[in-house]
Amino acid sequence: AKVMALPSNCLETFSLVIPEALALGIMPVVTDLGALREMVDWLGCGYCFHNEDVDSLTVALENALLEYALSTDALEISAQNVHTHLGGERYAKQLDHLYRKLVLENKFGAE
């Protein structure tokens, strides 16, 4: 697949579908709502359309497909950002840091 469409009305706080698509080199096309738009903006890659607007969705899908070949650099950069900022290793290090801090502050209780 070259394009992934996510026509959601849900104001999700964090959609893993977008980083997963970008990590696979798939261009996301998402509803212009909440965290979906924020994720596309933050990662710098993807297209948004107006909620429940078929014409807007059609334009976004057409643009994503027509410009896909021109977007390979942006997809690669976004995939690297997903790995760097959202990858499991960084997440595990952040959790480890948090737990160690809580133990040192004696807020977590080490028994």
Residue pairs with C-beta under 8 A, 6 or more apart in sequence:
1 26
2 26
2 27
2 64
2 65
2 68
3 26
3 27
3 28
3 29
3 61
3 64
3 65
3 68
4 17
4 21
4 26
4 27
4 28
4 29
5 29
5 30
5 57
5 61
6 15
6 17
6 18
6 28
6 29
6 30
6 31
6 36
7 30
7 31
7 49
7 57
8 15
8 30
8 31
8 33
8 36
9 31
9 33
9 51
9 52
11 33
11 34
11 35
12 34
12 35
12 36
13 35
14 35
14 39
15 30
15 35
15 36
15 39
17 28
18 28
18 30
18 36
18 39
18 40
18 43
18 46
19 39
19 43
19 82
19 86
21 27
21 28
22 28
22 43
22 45
22 46
22 75
22 78
22 79
22 82
23 79
23 82
23 83
24 79
25 72
25 75
25 76
25 79
27 45
27 46
27 47
27 64
27 68
27 71
27 75
28 40
28 45
28 46
28 47
29 46
29 47
29 48
29 49
29 57
29 60
29 61
29 64
30 36
30 37
30 39
30 40
30 46
30 47
30 48
30 49
31 37
31 48
31 49
31 50
31 51
32 48
32 49
32 50
32 51
32 56
33 51
36 48
37 48
39 46
40 46
40 47
40 48
43 78
43 81
43 82
44 74
44 77
44 78
44 81
45 71
45 74
45 75
45 77
45 78
46 64
46 78
47 60
47 61
47 63
47 64
48 60
49 56
49 57
49 59
49 60
50 56
84 90
99 108
102 108
103 109
103 110
